[in-house]
């Protein structure tokens, strides 16, 4: 799944929301200058990405600019700190059976 989390996209989304970058930064718990540094970084923390979508009043798929999967089960589980992709009920069962 290709996502666009460029500084330009996020800045456009902030602008479209009618919120200033200073207000957006404040709602995220950032100083305004630190927000620019974060937006310029290549790697984005998944929890912060989720919070950014929430602050903008968007669901995560809309924020990421991707179509929502048409599956009943889709996502990532973190097992012992490692992400595991799950695409179906059987994947979830395998993960659960691997946990003792």
Secondary structure, 3 states (H helix, E strand, C coil): CCCCCCHHHHHHHHHHHCCCHHHHHHHHCCCHHHHHHHHHCCCCCHHHHHHHHHHCCCCHHHHHCCCCCCCCCCEEEEECCEEEEECCHHHHHHHHHHCC
